[in-house]
């Protein structure tokens, strides 16, 4: 029975992939194939958490079955994995039809290979399909920003899944990925920050948690924290919203204004989160304080009003700035996102009340006049995206020009390097939504 189901999954994957080569993703034929495939996967995952597929001795395997020359679809999938330089994939319980559709579309591109695929999975919101292989974890995950960011999304997904199932989450993987995030931030404070521009509304809870960790680390580095302090700050940022898993989902996802009762329910999430994190093994008190106090505000007039943090609130104030920044720059049903510079301008108005003024200024200074992800207009009338700024001098800018001086979109973006003396060549920020451009696509 199991073998027959595995054969159906392999044939379904191969068939859906071929279908996407012939038809657009929304074609009824493709949609039916993916729908059936999702049902088969979840049947297989009903009694197991993970189903692994990969290459062993040049032969495709799925679960505990090795397909030795008895199924052409298996040969097709095996060749595909070899082309993508992937040893194995893991399909996790909770896999959705949308994730399968996105997964097949990613494979269809065939542009990104090997471990870099995990970062692309993360961008697309594919959290229940992950890379696996024979390498140990240190070797499997190259220390590149996209891989670290993708790992962080995976870790958050696992932790949140444990909480939903009533289990106490493990802290081991979270500590490891935050350690790598902290070290990356120390060596290049803008590398991970650029990826925090990734906004996935369908997976907002995951991406927001990772982005708050990333932005918190950027702020902590700007404020001169040690690596050990950065790790505690990043861990608190990663877990800061875990308490929302104990709040009614309809309230969390409500697009309009909350009622007074609903808002009171939301205000419980820091206390609920601190209780959850307090039961996790080896979580520093500073990280628990962040979970408990990230809505207190610099003036301590926020919530929960009865919060009793265990130590200094310095890291709490840094995480509050990060939480505010990511929220403002994220598209939600009830708000239009603002550009990085607009967000920082708005946040300046909150300095001294909600936000710590000194930490906020250190953060703003570290980002430079035009933060990574900003779309700008040059004096030449060219328009481009700031894709990198100098580590020691944030006003040294690497710009990717997308639109020429005549308003024509370039088929191949052009790179320009502006040093501090040339930064005045930028004359204004441009709203990317008015140009139909997503800056993240060019970072």
C-alpha positions as CSV (number, residue, x, y, z in Angstrom):
1,X,0.0,0.0,0.0
2,X,2.8,2.4,1.0
3,X,4.8,1.5,-2.1
4,X,1.9,2.2,-4.4
5,X,1.3,5.6,-2.7
6,X,5.0,6.4,-3.2
7,X,4.8,5.5,-6.9
8,X,1.8,7.8,-7.2
9,X,3.7,10.7,-5.6
10,X,6.7,10.2,-7.9
11,X,4.5,10.0,-11.0
12,X,2.5,13.0,-9.8
13,X,5.7,15.1,-9.2
14,X,7.1,14.2,-12.6
15,X,3.7,14.8,-14.3
16,X,3.1,18.2,-12.6
17,X,6.6,19.3,-13.5
18,X,6.1,18.4,-17.1
19,X,2.8,20.1,-17.1
20,X,4.4,23.4,-16.0
21,X,6.7,23.2,-18.9
22,X,3.8,23.0,-21.3
23,X,1.2,25.2,-19.6
24,X,1.0,28.3,-17.4
25,X,0.8,27.7,-13.7
26,X,-2.9,28.6,-13.5
27,X,-3.9,26.2,-16.3
28,X,-6.7,23.8,-15.1
29,X,-4.6,20.7,-16.0
30,X,-1.7,21.9,-13.8
31,X,-3.9,22.9,-11.0
32,X,-5.6,19.5,-10.9
33,X,-2.2,17.7,-10.9
34,X,-0.9,19.8,-8.0
35,X,-4.2,19.4,-6.1
36,X,-4.0,15.6,-6.4
37,X,-0.3,15.6,-5.6
38,X,-0.9,17.6,-2.4
39,X,-3.6,15.0,-1.3
40,X,-1.1,12.1,-1.9
41,X,1.7,13.8,0.0
42,X,-0.5,14.5,3.0
43,X,-1.8,11.0,3.0
44,X,1.8,9.8,3.2
45,X,2.6,12.4,5.9
46,X,-0.4,11.5,8.0
47,X,1.6,8.9,10.0
48,X,5.1,10.5,9.7
49,X,6.4,14.0,10.1
50,X,8.9,13.9,7.2
51,X,9.1,12.2,3.9
52,X,12.6,12.3,2.2
53,X,13.3,12.0,-1.5
54,X,16.7,12.0,-3.1
55,X,19.5,10.2,-5.0
56,X,21.3,7.2,-3.6
57,X,23.8,5.4,-5.8
58,X,22.5,7.3,-8.9
59,X,18.9,6.0,-8.1
60,X,15.9,7.9,-6.9
61,X,14.5,7.0,-3.5
62,X,11.4,8.2,-1.7
63,X,10.9,7.2,1.9
64,X,12.2,3.7,2.4
65,X,11.8,2.7,-1.3
66,X,14.6,2.7,-3.9
67,X,13.2,3.0,-7.5
68,X,15.5,0.7,-9.4
69,X,14.6,0.9,-13.1
70,X,10.9,0.2,-12.6
71,X,9.4,3.7,-13.1
72,X,10.3,6.2,-15.9
73,X,9.0,9.1,-13.8
74,X,11.6,8.2,-11.1
75,X,14.4,8.4,-13.7
76,X,13.1,11.8,-14.7
77,X,13.0,13.1,-11.2
78,X,16.5,11.7,-10.5
79,X,17.9,13.5,-13.5
80,X,16.2,16.7,-12.3
81,X,17.7,16.5,-8.8
82,X,21.2,15.8,-10.3
83,X,20.8,18.9,-12.6
84,X,19.9,21.0,-9.6
85,X,22.8,19.5,-7.5
86,X,20.4,18.4,-4.8
87,X,21.2,15.3,-2.8
88,X,17.9,15.1,-1.1
89,X,14.7,16.9,-0.2
90,X,12.5,16.7,2.8
91,X,8.7,17.1,2.6
92,X,7.2,18.0,6.0
93,X,3.8,17.5,7.5
94,X,1.6,20.5,6.8
95,X,2.7,20.8,3.2
96,X,0.2,22.9,1.2
97,X,-1.0,22.9,-2.4
98,X,0.3,26.5,-2.8
99,X,3.8,25.4,-1.6
100,X,3.9,22.6,-4.1
101,X,2.9,24.9,-6.9
102,X,5.7,27.4,-5.9
103,X,8.2,24.5,-5.4
104,X,7.6,23.2,-8.9
105,X,7.8,26.7,-10.4
106,X,11.2,27.2,-8.6
107,X,12.5,23.9,-10.1
108,X,11.2,24.9,-13.5
109,X,13.5,28.0,-13.4
110,X,16.5,25.8,-13.0
111,X,18.7,28.8,-12.4
112,X,19.7,28.5,-8.7
113,X,21.3,25.2,-7.7
114,X,22.5,23.4,-4.6
115,X,22.2,24.9,-1.1
116,X,21.2,28.3,-2.6
117,X,17.8,26.8,-3.3
118,X,16.9,26.9,0.4
119,X,17.2,30.7,0.3
120,X,14.9,30.8,-2.7
121,X,12.4,28.5,-0.9
122,X,12.5,30.9,2.0
123,X,11.8,33.9,-0.3
124,X,8.8,32.2,-1.8
125,X,7.3,31.1,1.5
126,X,8.0,27.4,1.0
127,X,8.5,26.2,4.6
128,X,7.5,22.6,4.4
129,X,9.9,21.5,1.7
130,X,13.6,21.7,2.6
131,X,17.0,20.7,1.4
132,X,18.6,17.6,3.0
133,X,21.6,15.5,2.3
134,X,24.4,13.4,3.5
135,X,26.5,16.3,4.7
136,X,26.5,17.4,8.3
137,X,24.7,20.6,9.1
138,X,27.9,22.8,9.2
139,X,28.8,21.7,5.7
140,X,25.2,21.7,4.3
141,X,24.6,25.3,5.1
142,X,27.1,27.5,3.5
143,X,27.6,30.7,5.5
144,X,26.0,33.0,2.9
145,X,23.2,35.5,3.8
146,X,20.5,33.8,1.8
147,X,21.2,30.4,3.3
148,X,21.3,31.8,6.9
149,X,18.1,33.7,6.3
150,X,16.5,30.5,4.9
151,X,17.6,28.5,7.9
152,X,16.2,31.0,10.2
153,X,12.8,30.8,8.5
154,X,12.9,27.0,8.8
155,X,13.8,27.2,12.5
156,X,11.0,29.6,13.3
157,X,8.5,27.3,11.4
158,X,9.6,24.3,13.4
159,X,9.4,26.2,16.7
160,X,5.9,27.5,15.9
161,X,4.8,24.1,14.8
162,X,5.9,22.7,18.2
163,X,3.9,25.4,20.1
164,X,0.8,24.7,18.0
165,X,1.1,21.0,18.9
166,X,1.5,21.8,22.6
167,X,5.2,20.8,22.8
168,X,8.0,22.7,24.4
169,X,10.2,23.8,21.4
170,X,13.9,23.0,21.3
171,X,16.2,26.0,21.5
172,X,19.3,24.3,20.0
173,X,18.7,25.1,16.3
174,X,17.5,28.6,17.2
175,X,20.7,29.4,19.1
176,X,22.8,28.0,16.2
177,X,21.2,30.0,13.5
178,X,21.2,33.2,15.6
179,X,24.9,32.7,16.3
180,X,25.5,32.6,12.5
181,X,23.3,35.6,12.0
182,X,25.2,37.6,14.7
183,X,28.6,36.7,13.1
184,X,27.4,37.6,9.7
185,X,26.1,41.0,11.0
186,X,29.4,41.7,12.7
187,X,31.3,41.0,9.4
188,X,28.9,42.8,7.2
189,X,26.0,44.6,8.9
190,X,24.1,45.2,5.6
191,X,24.1,41.6,4.2
192,X,21.3,40.1,6.2
193,X,19.6,43.5,6.6
194,X,19.1,43.6,2.8
195,X,17.2,40.3,3.0
196,X,14.9,41.8,5.7
197,X,13.4,43.6,2.8
198,X,11.8,40.2,1.9
199,X,8.1,40.5,2.7
200,X,5.8,37.6,2.4
201,X,2.3,38.4,3.5
202,X,1.1,34.8,3.3
203,X,3.9,33.8,5.7
204,X,4.0,37.1,7.6
205,X,4.4,35.5,11.0
206,X,7.6,33.7,10.0
207,X,9.2,36.4,7.9
208,X,8.4,39.1,10.5
209,X,10.0,37.0,13.3
210,X,13.2,36.5,11.2
211,X,13.2,40.2,10.0
212,X,12.9,41.5,13.6
213,X,15.9,39.3,14.6
214,X,17.9,40.6,11.6
215,X,17.1,44.2,12.2
216,X,17.6,43.9,15.9
217,X,21.1,42.6,15.2
218,X,21.8,45.5,12.9
219,X,20.7,47.9,15.6
220,X,22.8,46.1,18.2
221,X,25.9,46.2,16.1
222,X,25.4,49.9,15.6
223,X,25.1,50.4,19.4
224,X,28.3,48.5,20.0
225,X,27.0,45.3,21.5
226,X,29.4,42.3,21.9
227,X,28.9,39.1,20.0
228,X,27.4,37.4,23.1
229,X,25.0,40.3,23.6
230,X,24.0,40.2,19.9
231,X,23.2,36.5,20.2
232,X,20.8,37.2,23.1
233,X,19.3,40.1,21.2
234,X,18.8,38.1,18.0
235,X,17.3,35.2,19.9
236,X,14.8,37.5,21.6
237,X,13.9,39.0,18.3
238,X,13.4,35.6,16.6
239,X,11.0,34.5,19.4
240,X,9.4,37.9,20.2
241,X,5.9,37.1,18.7
242,X,5.7,33.4,19.8
243,X,2.9,34.2,22.1
244,X,0.6,35.1,19.2
245,X,0.3,31.4,18.6
246,X,-1.9,31.3,21.7
247,X,-4.2,34.1,20.4
248,X,-7.2,33.3,18.2
249,X,-6.0,33.3,14.6
250,X,-9.1,35.2,13.4
251,X,-7.9,38.1,15.6
252,X,-4.3,37.9,14.4
253,X,-5.4,38.0,10.7
254,X,-8.2,40.4,11.0
255,X,-7.8,43.0,8.2
256,X,-9.7,45.9,9.9
257,X,-9.7,47.7,13.2
258,X,-9.8,45.5,16.3
259,X,-12.6,45.8,18.8
260,X,-11.6,46.6,22.4
261,X,-12.0,43.0,23.4
262,X,-10.0,41.8,20.5
263,X,-7.2,44.2,21.3
264,X,-7.2,43.0,24.9
265,X,-6.6,39.5,23.6
266,X,-3.7,40.7,21.4
267,X,-2.2,42.4,24.4
268,X,-1.8,39.1,26.1
269,X,0.7,37.7,23.6
270,X,3.9,39.1,25.2
271,X,3.1,37.5,28.6
272,X,2.0,34.2,26.9
273,X,5.2,34.3,24.8
274,X,7.5,34.9,27.8
275,X,5.9,31.9,29.5
276,X,6.5,29.7,26.5
277,X,10.1,30.8,26.0
278,X,10.8,30.5,29.8
279,X,10.2,26.8,29.5
280,X,12.6,26.4,26.6
281,X,16.1,25.1,27.6
282,X,18.9,27.6,28.1
283,X,17.2,30.8,27.0
284,X,18.9,33.8,28.6
285,X,16.8,36.1,30.7
286,X,17.6,39.0,28.4
287,X,15.9,37.1,25.5
288,X,12.8,36.4,27.7
289,X,12.7,40.1,28.6
290,X,12.5,41.0,24.9
291,X,9.6,38.6,24.4
292,X,7.8,40.1,27.4
293,X,8.6,43.8,26.8
294,X,8.8,44.5,23.1
295,X,5.5,46.4,23.3
296,X,6.3,48.4,26.5
297,X,7.8,51.3,24.6
298,X,10.7,53.5,25.7
299,X,8.3,55.5,28.0
300,X,7.0,52.2,29.5
301,X,3.4,53.2,28.8
302,X,2.7,50.2,26.5
303,X,1.8,46.6,27.5
304,X,1.7,44.4,29.4
305,X,1.4,47.1,32.2
306,X,2.3,44.6,34.8
307,X,5.5,43.4,33.1
308,X,8.4,42.7,35.4
309,X,11.6,42.3,33.2
310,X,14.5,40.6,34.9
311,X,17.3,42.9,33.8
312,X,18.2,45.9,31.7
313,X,15.7,47.0,29.1
314,X,18.4,48.1,26.6
315,X,17.9,45.1,24.4
316,X,14.2,45.3,24.7
317,X,14.3,48.9,23.4
318,X,16.4,47.8,20.4
319,X,14.0,45.0,19.6
320,X,11.1,47.5,19.8
321,X,12.8,49.6,17.2
322,X,13.2,46.6,14.9
323,X,9.7,45.4,15.4
324,X,8.4,48.9,14.5
325,X,10.6,49.3,11.5
326,X,9.6,45.9,10.0
327,X,5.9,46.5,10.7
328,X,5.9,49.9,9.0
329,X,7.7,48.7,5.9
330,X,5.4,45.6,5.4
331,X,2.4,45.6,3.2
332,X,-0.7,44.6,5.2
333,X,-4.4,44.6,4.3
334,X,-4.9,47.7,6.4
335,X,-1.8,49.7,5.4
336,X,0.4,50.6,2.4
337,X,4.1,49.9,3.1
338,X,6.4,52.9,3.2
339,X,9.9,53.1,1.9
340,X,12.9,52.8,4.2
341,X,13.5,56.5,4.4
342,X,9.9,57.2,5.0
343,X,9.8,54.6,7.7
344,X,12.8,56.2,9.4
345,X,11.3,59.7,9.1
346,X,8.1,58.4,10.8
347,X,10.1,56.7,13.5
348,X,12.0,59.9,14.4
349,X,8.6,61.2,15.4
350,X,8.3,58.4,17.9
351,X,11.8,59.0,19.5
352,X,11.6,59.7,23.2
353,X,8.1,58.2,23.6
354,X,7.7,54.7,22.0
355,X,11.3,54.5,20.7
356,X,14.7,54.9,22.4
357,X,16.1,58.1,20.8
358,X,19.8,57.2,21.1
359,X,19.4,53.6,19.8
360,X,17.2,54.8,17.0
361,X,19.8,57.4,15.9
362,X,22.5,54.8,15.9
363,X,20.4,52.6,13.7
364,X,19.6,55.4,11.3
365,X,23.3,56.5,11.0
366,X,24.4,52.9,10.3
367,X,22.0,52.6,7.4
368,X,23.2,55.8,5.6
369,X,21.3,58.5,3.8
370,X,19.7,55.9,1.5
371,X,19.3,52.5,3.1
372,X,19.7,49.2,1.2
373,X,16.4,48.7,-0.8
374,X,15.8,52.3,-1.4
375,X,14.8,53.3,-5.0
376,X,16.3,56.6,-5.9
377,X,16.5,59.1,-8.8
378,X,19.9,60.5,-9.9
379,X,20.6,64.0,-11.1
380,X,20.9,62.3,-14.6
381,X,17.2,61.3,-14.2
382,X,18.2,57.6,-14.0
383,X,16.4,55.5,-11.5
384,X,17.9,52.6,-9.5
385,X,17.9,50.5,-6.4
386,X,20.5,50.9,-3.6
387,X,21.7,47.3,-3.3
388,X,24.7,47.8,-1.0
389,X,26.2,50.5,1.2
390,X,29.7,50.7,2.7
391,X,30.4,49.0,6.0
392,X,32.5,51.8,7.4
393,X,30.9,54.5,5.4
394,X,27.2,53.9,4.7
395,X,27.2,56.8,2.2
396,X,29.4,54.8,-0.2
397,X,26.6,53.4,-2.3
398,X,26.4,50.5,-4.8
399,X,23.4,51.3,-7.1
400,X,21.7,49.1,-9.7
401,X,20.3,51.4,-12.4
402,X,17.0,50.0,-13.7
403,X,15.6,52.9,-15.7
404,X,17.6,55.1,-18.0
405,X,17.5,58.9,-18.2
406,X,14.7,58.7,-20.9
407,X,12.5,56.6,-18.7
408,X,13.2,53.3,-20.4
409,X,13.5,50.1,-18.4
410,X,16.9,48.5,-19.0
411,X,16.9,44.9,-20.0
412,X,20.2,44.5,-18.2
413,X,20.6,46.7,-15.0
414,X,23.8,48.7,-14.8
415,X,25.9,48.9,-11.7
416,X,27.1,52.3,-10.4
417,X,29.3,53.0,-7.4
418,X,28.8,56.3,-5.7
419,X,31.3,57.4,-3.1
420,X,30.6,59.9,-0.3
421,X,31.6,62.9,-2.4
422,X,29.2,61.8,-5.2
423,X,26.3,61.0,-3.0
424,X,24.6,64.3,-3.9
425,X,24.1,62.8,-7.4
426,X,21.0,61.2,-5.7
427,X,18.3,63.9,-5.8
428,X,15.3,62.0,-4.5
429,X,13.7,58.8,-3.3
430,X,11.3,57.1,-5.7
431,X,8.2,55.1,-4.6
432,X,8.9,51.6,-6.2
433,X,5.2,50.8,-6.3
434,X,4.5,53.7,-8.6
435,X,7.1,52.2,-11.0
436,X,5.8,48.6,-10.6
437,X,9.2,47.5,-9.3
438,X,9.9,45.3,-6.3
439,X,13.4,46.4,-5.0
440,X,13.9,43.0,-3.4
441,X,14.1,41.4,-6.8
442,X,17.3,43.4,-7.4
443,X,19.1,43.0,-4.1
